[in-house]
């Protein structure tokens, strides 16, 4: 899966429109929250 925000931007520019990412789920297991700055 795509794991970093920049990767999503690059992949979108290349035409990808569907993502399956384990990063949010994996980090949530350890008490990490992904929030906008």
C-alpha positions in Angstrom: 0.0 0.0 0.0 0.9 3.6 -0.2 2.3 4.7 3.2 3.3 8.3 3.0 1.2 11.4 2.1 3.7 12.4 -0.6 3.3 9.0 -2.2 -0.4 9.5 -2.5 0.1 12.9 -4.3 2.6 11.4 -6.7 0.5 8.4 -7.5 -2.6 10.6 -8.0 -0.6 12.7 -10.5 0.3 9.4 -12.3 -3.4 8.5 -12.6 -4.0 6.2 -9.6 -7.4 6.7 -8.1 -7.7 3.8 -5.6 -5.5 3.1 -2.6 -5.2 0.3 -0.1 -3.0 1.5 2.7 -2.2 -0.3 6.0 -0.3 2.6 7.5 -3.2 4.3 9.3 -4.4 0.9 10.7 -0.9 -0.3 11.6 0.0 3.0 13.5 -3.4 3.1 15.2 -2.6 -0.2 16.9 0.2 1.6 18.8 -1.9 4.6 19.9 -1.0 7.0 17.0 -3.6 9.3 15.5 -3.3 10.8 12.0 -4.6 14.4 12.2 -4.3 17.4 9.9 -1.8 20.0 11.0 
